[in-house]
Amino acid sequence: MSLSHLLLSGTAVLLAMAAPASAAGVPKKTVVLVHGAFADGSSWNKVIPLLEAKGLNVVAVQNPLSSLAADVDATRRVIEAQPGPVILVGHSWGGVVISQAGVDDKVKALVYVAAFALPKGLSVNDLGKGQPALPWASALQPDSGGYVRLSAEGVAKYFAQDLPPQEISVIAATQGPPFAGIFDEKLAVAAYETKPSFYIVAKHDGMIPPAAEAAMAKAIGAKVTELATSHVPMLSKPREVADVILAAADSVK
């Protein structure tokens, strides 16, 4: 056999090993991870290897955080690129995104991680109307373009208070500032009306009141897991979060 034939044969073997399909030729399930406001795709970096170790394909979306439509479009493009069924996971603001993007036929289950599961026709700010501003609002730092950041102190006190100082510093440095107007955008469609849903309530959340999380989870009929964490359970308890996502994946046939 010539060298060229050996190289071609070796390449074919490698491609077969890398193909996202099971031995039966069925495409792998894909977990699509959608980050929230004041975050980016790296917020899933502890969960991703745990899911991949179980044979799942995993893709983290990078949301522009400029509008609900832009974030939904970014998520839809990732969903469309997958060859098989999708388990769609959203953290915080990402819950709004997956509720709207999740109506895609490829999406078979939804996982909300300390996330907004809004009633259809309402916005994040609608939920807080008539109530005092949450304490973390005082830690917001707006810029000239209408985007907002959380101060480093705000991240440490309200967002990720159960993480080591070094990790808190990285979160503060890498956060994705959202356009403030996204919190007034209303949910147009709700995938949870027709898709099985799972919800992780963060019992020590300083951003979304845990009671509100529990109420949203109940309203959408989600299977609930409670974790004693801050607003970022995927960073403070990644294995427990991965277990919920794996349960959602196992529910998909």
VENTAVEN-V180643 format. One record per residue. RES is the residue in one letter. PSI is psi as a letter, one per 20 degrees, with the letter a starting at -180 (* if undefined). Layout:
# VENTAVEN-V180643
res/psi
RES/PSI
RES/PSI
This chain:
# VENTAVEN-V180643
res/psi
M/p
S/r
L/h
S/h
H/h
L/g
L/g
L/g
S/g
G/g
T/g
A/g
V/g
L/g
L/h
A/h
M/h
A/i
A/p
P/m
A/q
S/r
A/h
A/j
G/j
V/p
P/q
K/q
K/q
T/p
V/p
V/o
L/p
V/o
H/r
G/a
A/q
F/k
A/r
D/a
G/h
S/i
S/i
W/j
N/i
K/h
V/h
I/g
P/h
L/h
L/g
E/h
A/h
K/j
G/j
L/q
N/q
V/p
V/p
A/p
V/q
Q/o
N/p
P/h
L/k
S/h
S/r
L/g
A/g
A/g
D/h
V/g
D/g
A/h
T/g
R/h
R/h
V/g
I/g
E/h
A/i
Q/q
P/i
G/a
P/q
V/p
I/o
L/p
V/p
G/p
H/p
S/c
W/h
G/h
G/h
V/g
V/g
I/h
S/h
Q/g
A/h
G/i
V/i
D/p
D/h
K/h
V/p
K/i
A/q
L/q
V/p
Y/p
V/o
A/l
A/r
F/o
A/m
L/q
P/q
K/p
G/i
L/q
S/r
V/g
N/h
D/h
L/h
G/j
K/p
G/j
Q/q
P/q
A/q
L/q
P/h
W/i
A/h
S/i
A/j
L/q
Q/n
P/q
D/a
S/i
G/j
G/j
Y/q
V/q
R/q
L/p
S/q
A/h
E/h
G/g
V/g
A/h
K/h
Y/h
F/g
A/l
Q/i
D/j
L/q
P/q
P/h
Q/h
E/h
I/g
S/h
V/g
I/g
A/h
A/h
T/j
Q/q
G/o
P/p
P/q
F/p
A/h
G/i
I/h
F/i
D/i
E/p
K/q
L/p
A/h
V/q
A/o
A/h
Y/i
E/h
T/i
K/q
P/q
S/q
F/q
Y/p
I/o
V/p
A/o
K/i
H/k
D/p
G/i
M/g
I/p
P/p
P/h
A/h
A/h
E/g
A/h
A/g
M/g
A/g
K/g
A/h
I/j
G/k
A/q
K/p
V/p
T/p
E/p
L/p
A/m
T/r
S/a
H/i
V/m
P/h
M/i
L/h
S/h
K/m
P/h
R/g
E/h
V/g
A/h
D/h
V/g
I/h
L/h
A/h
A/g
A/h
D/h
S/i
V/p
K/*
